Amino acid sequence: MSPSTPGELDLSADVVTLTAALVDIESVSKNEATIADAVESALQRLVHLCVERDGHTVVA
């Protein structure tokens, strides 16, 4: 199952599907904002986590 929109990650997907979704997001050096946005957005939906972002680094 693919994400419904580019950059939208389904954290309930199996590890292969989730990895494929991450790999499909272009994130070459100096251009990591899109993948950081996707990870941050996915983690923010998990209410038990405290999610912090510093630039393109996401910590939960």
mmCIF file of the N, C-alpha and C atoms, coordinates in Angstrom:
data_MODEL
# 
_entry.id   MODEL 
# 
loop_
_atom_site.group_PDB 
_atom_site.id 
_atom_site.type_symbol 
_atom_site.label_atom_id 
_atom_site.label_alt_id 
_atom_site.label_comp_id 
_atom_site.label_asym_id 
_atom_site.label_entity_id 
_atom_site.label_seq_id 
_atom_site.pdbx_PDB_ins_code 
_atom_site.Cartn_x 
_atom_site.Cartn_y 
_atom_site.Cartn_z 
_atom_site.occupancy 
_atom_site.B_iso_or_equiv 
_atom_site.pdbx_formal_charge 
_atom_site.auth_seq_id 
_atom_site.auth_comp_id 
_atom_site.auth_asym_id 
_atom_site.auth_atom_id 
_atom_site.pdbx_PDB_model_num 
ATOM 1   N N  . MET A 1 1  ? 0.844  -1.189 0.000  1.00 0.00 ? 1  MET A N  1 
ATOM 2   C CA . MET A 1 1  ? 0.000  0.000  0.000  1.00 0.00 ? 1  MET A CA 1 
ATOM 3   C C  . MET A 1 1  ? 0.881  1.240  0.000  1.00 0.00 ? 1  MET A C  1 
ATOM 4   N N  . SER A 1 2  ? 0.678  2.113  -0.920 1.00 0.00 ? 2  SER A N  1 
ATOM 5   C CA . SER A 1 2  ? 1.461  3.341  -1.027 1.00 0.00 ? 2  SER A CA 1 
ATOM 6   C C  . SER A 1 2  ? 0.839  4.430  -0.181 1.00 0.00 ? 2  SER A C  1 
ATOM 7   N N  . PRO A 1 3  ? 1.647  5.403  0.228  1.00 0.00 ? 3  PRO A N  1 
ATOM 8   C CA . PRO A 1 3  ? 1.072  6.533  0.953  1.00 0.00 ? 3  PRO A CA 1 
ATOM 9   C C  . PRO A 1 3  ? 0.027  7.225  0.089  1.00 0.00 ? 3  PRO A C  1 
ATOM 10  N N  . SER A 1 4  ? -0.990 7.816  0.713  1.00 0.00 ? 4  SER A N  1 
ATOM 11  C CA . SER A 1 4  ? -2.050 8.457  -0.058 1.00 0.00 ? 4  SER A CA 1 
ATOM 12  C C  . SER A 1 4  ? -1.602 9.766  -0.692 1.00 0.00 ? 4  SER A C  1 
ATOM 13  N N  . THR A 1 5  ? -0.633 10.416 -0.105 1.00 0.00 ? 5  THR A N  1 
ATOM 14  C CA . THR A 1 5  ? -0.057 11.613 -0.710 1.00 0.00 ? 5  THR A CA 1 
ATOM 15  C C  . THR A 1 5  ? 1.457  11.509 -0.598 1.00 0.00 ? 5  THR A C  1 
ATOM 16  N N  . PRO A 1 6  ? 2.181  12.132 -1.521 1.00 0.00 ? 6  PRO A N  1 
ATOM 17  C CA . PRO A 1 6  ? 3.637  12.062 -1.450 1.00 0.00 ? 6  PRO A CA 1 
ATOM 18  C C  . PRO A 1 6  ? 4.140  12.558 -0.099 1.00 0.00 ? 6  PRO A C  1 
ATOM 19  N N  . GLY A 1 7  ? 5.010  11.776 0.505  1.00 0.00 ? 7  GLY A N  1 
ATOM 20  C CA . GLY A 1 7  ? 5.580  12.180 1.778  1.00 0.00 ? 7  GLY A CA 1 
ATOM 21  C C  . GLY A 1 7  ? 4.765  11.776 2.985  1.00 0.00 ? 7  GLY A C  1 
ATOM 22  N N  . GLU A 1 8  ? 3.560  11.227 2.778  1.00 0.00 ? 8  GLU A N  1 
ATOM 23  C CA . GLU A 1 8  ? 2.747  10.779 3.909  1.00 0.00 ? 8  GLU A CA 1 
ATOM 24  C C  . GLU A 1 8  ? 3.138  9.347  4.249  1.00 0.00 ? 8  GLU A C  1 
ATOM 25  N N  . LEU A 1 9  ? 3.568  9.126  5.485  1.00 0.00 ? 9  LEU A N  1 
ATOM 26  C CA . LEU A 1 9  ? 4.020  7.806  5.905  1.00 0.00 ? 9  LEU A CA 1 
ATOM 27  C C  . LEU A 1 9  ? 2.952  7.115  6.740  1.00 0.00 ? 9  LEU A C  1 
ATOM 28  N N  . ASP A 1 10 ? 2.760  5.828  6.487  1.00 0.00 ? 10 ASP A N  1 
ATOM 29  C CA . ASP A 1 10 ? 1.835  5.008  7.262  1.00 0.00 ? 10 ASP A CA 1 
ATOM 30  C C  . ASP A 1 10 ? 2.664  4.162  8.217  1.00 0.00 ? 10 ASP A C  1 
ATOM 31  N N  . LEU A 1 11 ? 2.733  4.580  9.471  1.00 0.00 ? 11 LEU A N  1 
ATOM 32  C CA . LEU A 1 11 ? 3.554  3.876  10.446 1.00 0.00 ? 11 LEU A CA 1 
ATOM 33  C C  . LEU A 1 11 ? 2.978  2.528  10.849 1.00 0.00 ? 11 LEU A C  1 
ATOM 34  N N  . SER A 1 12 ? 1.755  2.237  10.438 1.00 0.00 ? 12 SER A N  1 
ATOM 35  C CA . SER A 1 12 ? 1.176  0.921  10.724 1.00 0.00 ? 12 SER A CA 1 
ATOM 36  C C  . SER A 1 12 ? 1.493  -0.087 9.619  1.00 0.00 ? 12 SER A C  1 
ATOM 37  N N  . ALA A 1 13 ? 2.127  0.370  8.553  1.00 0.00 ? 13 ALA A N  1 
ATOM 38  C CA . ALA A 1 13 ? 2.498  -0.513 7.441  1.00 0.00 ? 13 ALA A CA 1 
ATOM 39  C C  . ALA A 1 13 ? 3.623  -1.448 7.876  1.00 0.00 ? 13 ALA A C  1 
ATOM 40  N N  . ASP A 1 14 ? 3.776  -2.538 7.126  1.00 0.00 ? 14 ASP A N  1 
ATOM 41  C CA . ASP A 1 14 ? 4.880  -3.452 7.424  1.00 0.00 ? 14 ASP A CA 1 
ATOM 42  C C  . ASP A 1 14 ? 6.210  -2.754 7.130  1.00 0.00 ? 14 ASP A C  1 
ATOM 43  N N  . VAL A 1 15 ? 7.276  -3.301 7.675  1.00 0.00 ? 15 VAL A N  1 
ATOM 44  C CA . VAL A 1 15 ? 8.590  -2.654 7.601  1.00 0.00 ? 15 VAL A CA 1 
ATOM 45  C C  . VAL A 1 15 ? 9.064  -2.475 6.154  1.00 0.00 ? 15 VAL A C  1 
ATOM 46  N N  . VAL A 1 16 ? 8.755  -3.419 5.277  1.00 0.00 ? 16 VAL A N  1 
ATOM 47  C CA . VAL A 1 16 ? 9.183  -3.310 3.877  1.00 0.00 ? 16 VAL A CA 1 
ATOM 48  C C  . VAL A 1 16 ? 8.466  -2.150 3.193  1.00 0.00 ? 16 VAL A C  1 
ATOM 49  N N  . THR A 1 17 ? 7.165  -2.036 3.415  1.00 0.00 ? 17 THR A N  1 
ATOM 50  C CA . THR A 1 17 ? 6.381  -0.956 2.814  1.00 0.00 ? 17 THR A CA 1 
ATOM 51  C C  . THR A 1 17 ? 6.819  0.399  3.352  1.00 0.00 ? 17 THR A C  1 
ATOM 52  N N  . LEU A 1 18 ? 7.040  0.484  4.659  1.00 0.00 ? 18 LEU A N  1 
ATOM 53  C CA . LEU A 1 18 ? 7.480  1.743  5.264  1.00 0.00 ? 18 LEU A CA 1 
ATOM 54  C C  . LEU A 1 18 ? 8.862  2.134  4.749  1.00 0.00 ? 18 LEU A C  1 
ATOM 55  N N  . THR A 1 19 ? 9.763  1.168  4.662  1.00 0.00 ? 19 THR A N  1 
ATOM 56  C CA . THR A 1 19 ? 11.098 1.454  4.134  1.00 0.00 ? 19 THR A CA 1 
ATOM 57  C C  . THR A 1 19 ? 11.020 1.927  2.686  1.00 0.00 ? 19 THR A C  1 
ATOM 58  N N  . ALA A 1 20 ? 10.188 1.283  1.879  1.00 0.00 ? 20 ALA A N  1 
ATOM 59  C CA . ALA A 1 20 ? 10.023 1.695  0.477  1.00 0.00 ? 20 ALA A CA 1 
ATOM 60  C C  . ALA A 1 20 ? 9.493  3.118  0.393  1.00 0.00 ? 20 ALA A C  1 
ATOM 61  N N  . ALA A 1 21 ? 8.544  3.460  1.258  1.00 0.00 ? 21 ALA A N  1 
ATOM 62  C CA . ALA A 1 21 ? 7.994  4.822  1.258  1.00 0.00 ? 21 ALA A CA 1 
ATOM 63  C C  . ALA A 1 21 ? 9.071  5.838  1.621  1.00 0.00 ? 21 ALA A C  1 
ATOM 64  N N  . LEU A 1 22 ? 9.920  5.506  2.583  1.00 0.00 ? 22 LEU A N  1 
ATOM 65  C CA . LEU A 1 22 ? 11.008 6.410  2.970  1.00 0.00 ? 22 LEU A CA 1 
ATOM 66  C C  . LEU A 1 22 ? 12.022 6.560  1.837  1.00 0.00 ? 22 LEU A C  1 
ATOM 67  N N  . VAL A 1 23 ? 12.374 5.455  1.204  1.00 0.00 ? 23 VAL A N  1 
ATOM 68  C CA . VAL A 1 23 ? 13.354 5.488  0.113  1.00 0.00 ? 23 VAL A CA 1 
ATOM 69  C C  . VAL A 1 23 ? 12.818 6.274  -1.081 1.00 0.00 ? 23 VAL A C  1 
ATOM 70  N N  . ASP A 1 24 ? 11.513 6.247  -1.279 1.00 0.00 ? 24 ASP A N  1 
ATOM 71  C CA . ASP A 1 24 ? 10.900 6.967  -2.401 1.00 0.00 ? 24 ASP A CA 1 
ATOM 72  C C  . ASP A 1 24 ? 10.919 8.486  -2.229 1.00 0.00 ? 24 ASP A C  1 
ATOM 73  N N  . ILE A 1 25 ? 11.194 8.965  -1.023 1.00 0.00 ? 25 ILE A N  1 
ATOM 74  C CA . ILE A 1 25 ? 11.244 10.409 -0.776 1.00 0.00 ? 25 ILE A CA 1 
ATOM 75  C C  . ILE A 1 25 ? 12.658 10.899 -1.072 1.00 0.00 ? 25 ILE A C  1 
ATOM 76  N N  . GLU A 1 26 ? 12.789 11.778 -2.057 1.00 0.00 ? 26 GLU A N  1 
ATOM 77  C CA . GLU A 1 26 ? 14.109 12.307 -2.404 1.00 0.00 ? 26 GLU A CA 1 
ATOM 78  C C  . GLU A 1 26 ? 14.674 13.071 -1.211 1.00 0.00 ? 26 GLU A C  1 
ATOM 79  N N  . SER A 1 27 ? 15.908 12.724 -0.839 1.00 0.00 ? 27 SER A N  1 
ATOM 80  C CA . SER A 1 27 ? 16.507 13.386 0.329  1.00 0.00 ? 27 SER A CA 1 
ATOM 81  C C  . SER A 1 27 ? 18.020 13.496 0.179  1.00 0.00 ? 27 SER A C  1 
ATOM 82  N N  . VAL A 1 28 ? 18.450 13.960 -0.978 1.00 0.00 ? 28 VAL A N  1 
ATOM 83  C CA . VAL A 1 28 ? 19.882 14.140 -1.198 1.00 0.00 ? 28 VAL A CA 1 
ATOM 84  C C  . VAL A 1 28 ? 20.412 15.217 -0.258 1.00 0.00 ? 28 VAL A C  1 
ATOM 85  N N  . SER A 1 29 ? 21.706 15.226 -0.048 1.00 0.00 ? 29 SER A N  1 
ATOM 86  C CA . SER A 1 29 ? 22.320 16.196 0.859  1.00 0.00 ? 29 SER A CA 1 
ATOM 87  C C  . SER A 1 29 ? 21.855 17.609 0.566  1.00 0.00 ? 29 SER A C  1 
ATOM 88  N N  . LYS A 1 30 ? 21.575 18.337 1.615  1.00 0.00 ? 30 LYS A N  1 
ATOM 89  C CA . LYS A 1 30 ? 21.098 19.724 1.580  1.00 0.00 ? 30 LYS A CA 1 
ATOM 90  C C  . LYS A 1 30 ? 19.636 19.827 1.137  1.00 0.00 ? 30 LYS A C  1 
ATOM 91  N N  . ASN A 1 31 ? 18.961 18.682 0.948  1.00 0.00 ? 31 ASN A N  1 
ATOM 92  C CA . ASN A 1 31 ? 17.568 18.684 0.502  1.00 0.00 ? 31 ASN A CA 1 
ATOM 93  C C  . ASN A 1 31 ? 16.765 17.649 1.297  1.00 0.00 ? 31 ASN A C  1 
ATOM 94  N N  . GLU A 1 32 ? 16.916 17.690 2.619  1.00 0.00 ? 32 GLU A N  1 
ATOM 95  C CA . GLU A 1 32 ? 16.275 16.697 3.470  1.00 0.00 ? 32 GLU A CA 1 
ATOM 96  C C  . GLU A 1 32 ? 14.949 17.162 4.058  1.00 0.00 ? 32 GLU A C  1 
ATOM 97  N N  . ALA A 1 33 ? 14.495 18.357 3.720  1.00 0.00 ? 33 ALA A N  1 
ATOM 98  C CA . ALA A 1 33 ? 13.280 18.909 4.335  1.00 0.00 ? 33 ALA A CA 1 
ATOM 99  C C  . ALA A 1 33 ? 12.056 18.033 4.093  1.00 0.00 ? 33 ALA A C  1 
ATOM 100 N N  . THR A 1 34 ? 11.904 17.502 2.898  1.00 0.00 ? 34 THR A N  1 
ATOM 101 C CA . THR A 1 34 ? 10.711 16.718 2.574  1.00 0.00 ? 34 THR A CA 1 
ATOM 102 C C  . THR A 1 34 ? 10.620 15.459 3.420  1.00 0.00 ? 34 THR A C  1 
ATOM 103 N N  . ILE A 1 35 ? 11.724 14.743 3.572  1.00 0.00 ? 35 ILE A N  1 
ATOM 104 C CA . ILE A 1 35 ? 11.684 13.518 4.373  1.00 0.00 ? 35 ILE A CA 1 
ATOM 105 C C  . ILE A 1 35 ? 11.525 13.854 5.860  1.00 0.00 ? 35 ILE A C  1 
ATOM 106 N N  . ALA A 1 36 ? 12.149 14.933 6.308  1.00 0.00 ? 36 ALA A N  1 
ATOM 107 C CA . ALA A 1 36 ? 11.978 15.352 7.703  1.00 0.00 ? 36 ALA A CA 1 
ATOM 108 C C  . ALA A 1 36 ? 10.528 15.752 7.964  1.00 0.00 ? 36 ALA A C  1 
ATOM 109 N N  . ASP A 1 37 ? 9.908  16.448 7.017  1.00 0.00 ? 37 ASP A N  1 
ATOM 110 C CA . ASP A 1 37 ? 8.490  16.811 7.140  1.00 0.00 ? 37 ASP A CA 1 
ATOM 111 C C  . ASP A 1 37 ? 7.624  15.563 7.268  1.00 0.00 ? 37 ASP A C  1 
ATOM 112 N N  . ALA A 1 38 ? 7.890  14.556 6.436  1.00 0.00 ? 38 ALA A N  1 
ATOM 113 C CA . ALA A 1 38 ? 7.095  13.326 6.443  1.00 0.00 ? 38 ALA A CA 1 
ATOM 114 C C  . ALA A 1 38 ? 7.248  12.573 7.759  1.00 0.00 ? 38 ALA A C  1 
ATOM 115 N N  . VAL A 1 39 ? 8.476  12.459 8.238  1.00 0.00 ? 39 VAL A N  1 
ATOM 116 C CA . VAL A 1 39 ? 8.725  11.760 9.505  1.00 0.00 ? 39 VAL A CA 1 
ATOM 117 C C  . VAL A 1 39 ? 8.078  12.514 10.658 1.00 0.00 ? 39 VAL A C  1 
ATOM 118 N N  . GLU A 1 40 ? 8.270  13.827 10.693 1.00 0.00 ? 40 GLU A N  1 
ATOM 119 C CA . GLU A 1 40 ? 7.672  14.629 11.764 1.00 0.00 ? 40 GLU A CA 1 
ATOM 120 C C  . GLU A 1 40 ? 6.148  14.505 11.757 1.00 0.00 ? 40 GLU A C  1 
ATOM 121 N N  . SER A 1 41 ? 5.543  14.603 10.594 1.00 0.00 ? 41 SER A N  1 
ATOM 122 C CA . SER A 1 41 ? 4.091  14.514 10.476 1.00 0.00 ? 41 SER A CA 1 
ATOM 123 C C  . SER A 1 41 ? 3.575  13.159 10.959 1.00 0.00 ? 41 SER A C  1 
ATOM 124 N N  . ALA A 1 42 ? 4.244  12.096 10.551 1.00 0.00 ? 42 ALA A N  1 
ATOM 125 C CA . ALA A 1 42 ? 3.828  10.750 10.960 1.00 0.00 ? 42 ALA A CA 1 
ATOM 126 C C  . ALA A 1 42 ? 3.956  10.575 12.471 1.00 0.00 ? 42 ALA A C  1 
ATOM 127 N N  . LEU A 1 43 ? 5.051  11.054 13.040 1.00 0.00 ? 43 LEU A N  1 
ATOM 128 C CA . LEU A 1 43 ? 5.265  10.896 14.481 1.00 0.00 ? 43 LEU A CA 1 
ATOM 129 C C  . LEU A 1 43 ? 4.332  11.778 15.302 1.00 0.00 ? 43 LEU A C  1 
ATOM 130 N N  . GLN A 1 44 ? 3.973  12.946 14.787 1.00 0.00 ? 44 GLN A N  1 
ATOM 131 C CA . GLN A 1 44 ? 3.056  13.844 15.504 1.00 0.00 ? 44 GLN A CA 1 
ATOM 132 C C  . GLN A 1 44 ? 1.691  13.196 15.709 1.00 0.00 ? 44 GLN A C  1 
ATOM 133 N N  . ARG A 1 45 ? 1.314  12.278 14.826 1.00 0.00 ? 45 ARG A N  1 
ATOM 134 C CA . ARG A 1 45 ? 0.022  11.594 14.956 1.00 0.00 ? 45 ARG A CA 1 
ATOM 135 C C  . ARG A 1 45 ? 0.010  10.588 16.104 1.00 0.00 ? 45 ARG A C  1 
ATOM 136 N N  . LEU A 1 46 ? 1.170  10.256 16.639 1.00 0.00 ? 46 LEU A N  1 
ATOM 137 C CA . LEU A 1 46 ? 1.258  9.325  17.766 1.00 0.00 ? 46 LEU A CA 1 
ATOM 138 C C  . LEU A 1 46 ? 1.275  10.148 19.051 1.00 0.00 ? 46 LEU A C  1 
ATOM 139 N N  . VAL A 1 47 ? 0.114  10.273 19.668 1.00 0.00 ? 47 VAL A N  1 
ATOM 140 C CA . VAL A 1 47 ? -0.064 11.217 20.776 1.00 0.00 ? 47 VAL A CA 1 
ATOM 141 C C  . VAL A 1 47 ? 0.781  10.886 22.001 1.00 0.00 ? 47 VAL A C  1 
ATOM 142 N N  . HIS A 1 48 ? 1.265  9.667  22.117 1.00 0.00 ? 48 HIS A N  1 
ATOM 143 C CA . HIS A 1 48 ? 2.079  9.305  23.275 1.00 0.00 ? 48 HIS A CA 1 
ATOM 144 C C  . HIS A 1 48 ? 3.534  9.762  23.131 1.00 0.00 ? 48 HIS A C  1 
ATOM 145 N N  . LEU A 1 49 ? 3.903  10.288 21.976 1.00 0.00 ? 49 LEU A N  1 
ATOM 146 C CA . LEU A 1 49 ? 5.275  10.741 21.750 1.00 0.00 ? 49 LEU A CA 1 
ATOM 147 C C  . LEU A 1 49 ? 5.395  12.253 21.868 1.00 0.00 ? 49 LEU A C  1 
ATOM 148 N N  . CYS A 1 50 ? 6.528  12.690 22.365 1.00 0.00 ? 50 CYS A N  1 
ATOM 149 C CA . CYS A 1 50 ? 6.898  14.102 22.341 1.00 0.00 ? 50 CYS A CA 1 
ATOM 150 C C  . CYS A 1 50 ? 7.856  14.251 21.155 1.00 0.00 ? 50 CYS A C  1 
ATOM 151 N N  . VAL A 1 51 ? 7.450  15.010 20.158 1.00 0.00 ? 51 VAL A N  1 
ATOM 152 C CA . VAL A 1 51 ? 8.234  15.143 18.929 1.00 0.00 ? 51 VAL A CA 1 
ATOM 153 C C  . VAL A 1 51 ? 8.850  16.531 18.881 1.00 0.00 ? 51 VAL A C  1 
ATOM 154 N N  . GLU A 1 52 ? 10.159 16.564 18.665 1.00 0.00 ? 52 GLU A N  1 
ATOM 155 C CA . GLU A 1 52 ? 10.873 17.835 18.539 1.00 0.00 ? 52 GLU A CA 1 
ATOM 156 C C  . GLU A 1 52 ? 11.647 17.824 17.232 1.00 0.00 ? 52 GLU A C  1 
ATOM 157 N N  . ARG A 1 53 ? 11.767 19.001 16.638 1.00 0.00 ? 53 ARG A N  1 
ATOM 158 C CA . ARG A 1 53 ? 12.491 19.124 15.380 1.00 0.00 ? 53 ARG A CA 1 
ATOM 159 C C  . ARG A 1 53 ? 13.478 20.272 15.471 1.00 0.00 ? 53 ARG A C  1 
ATOM 160 N N  . ASP A 1 54 ? 14.668 20.031 14.949 1.00 0.00 ? 54 ASP A N  1 
ATOM 161 C CA . ASP A 1 54 ? 15.706 21.048 14.855 1.00 0.00 ? 54 ASP A CA 1 
ATOM 162 C C  . ASP A 1 54 ? 16.254 20.973 13.434 1.00 0.00 ? 54 ASP A C  1 
ATOM 163 N N  . GLY A 1 55 ? 15.836 21.896 12.612 1.00 0.00 ? 55 GLY A N  1 
ATOM 164 C CA . GLY A 1 55 ? 16.234 21.842 11.200 1.00 0.00 ? 55 GLY A CA 1 
ATOM 165 C C  . GLY A 1 55 ? 15.618 20.624 10.544 1.00 0.00 ? 55 GLY A C  1 
ATOM 166 N N  . HIS A 1 56 ? 16.464 19.751 10.021 1.00 0.00 ? 56 HIS A N  1 
ATOM 167 C CA . HIS A 1 56 ? 15.973 18.540 9.369  1.00 0.00 ? 56 HIS A CA 1 
ATOM 168 C C  . HIS A 1 56 ? 16.135 17.314 10.265 1.00 0.00 ? 56 HIS A C  1 
ATOM 169 N N  . THR A 1 57 ? 16.373 17.532 11.550 1.00 0.00 ? 57 THR A N  1 
ATOM 170 C CA . THR A 1 57 ? 16.506 16.439 12.511 1.00 0.00 ? 57 THR A CA 1 
ATOM 171 C C  . THR A 1 57 ? 15.230 16.330 13.325 1.00 0.00 ? 57 THR A C  1 
ATOM 172 N N  . VAL A 1 58 ? 14.688 15.117 13.400 1.00 0.00 ? 58 VAL A N  1 
ATOM 173 C CA . VAL A 1 58 ? 13.456 14.868 14.149 1.00 0.00 ? 58 VAL A CA 1 
ATOM 174 C C  . VAL A 1 58 ? 13.774 13.887 15.265 1.00 0.00 ? 58 VAL A C  1 
ATOM 175 N N  . VAL A 1 59 ? 13.355 14.234 16.476 1.00 0.00 ? 59 VAL A N  1 
ATOM 176 C CA . VAL A 1 59 ? 13.578 13.385 17.649 1.00 0.00 ? 59 VAL A CA 1 
ATOM 177 C C  . VAL A 1 59 ? 12.237 13.122 18.303 1.00 0.00 ? 59 VAL A C  1 
ATOM 178 N N  . ALA A 1 60 ? 11.992 11.864 18.657 1.00 0.00 ? 60 ALA A N  1 
ATOM 179 C CA . ALA A 1 60 ? 10.738 11.516 19.338 1.00 0.00 ? 60 ALA A CA 1 
ATOM 180 C C  . ALA A 1 60 ? 11.044 10.571 20.487 1.00 0.00 ? 60 ALA A C  1 
# 
